[in-house]
């Protein structure tokens, strides 16, 4: 029985043959679709990681703000006196109300 099969480093000719066989098996359209799907998956993964980092940063910020508010002594806030109010002008006279109209379009007198 012969010894184990030893495979040396792959050269450019061997890589070209492997790529050619893969293209023959799957077709160019399917390979390009797989590449596009892989690219969109990577983008989605990066976006999810970025959102998780932002959420952690926001959580840490709120914790720091809460600690600062707890540590800061509560000082009474002085409120400024409200400005003097001017007398309101008299209300404008409302226009006379019209008599409701009936379904025929004439005014109802009663």
C-alpha angles and dihedrals in degrees: 000000000000122000125261117302108259117207117195127209116304114251129201093269093053092047090050091052092049092049090048092053091049091050090049092050100045105020129231095272094054093046092051090048090051089050091050092048091050091050093049090047091054091049091050091049092051091048091051092049091049092050091050090051091050091049091050090048091050091049091050090048093053090048091051091047091050091051091049091050091049092049095046112088113242107247121190112253115229112223121212117238112262115255115260112268120236121225111269116243115251113271115263116251110262116237114255113272116248121235112256116261125234126228091267091060097249124118119263109234097189 
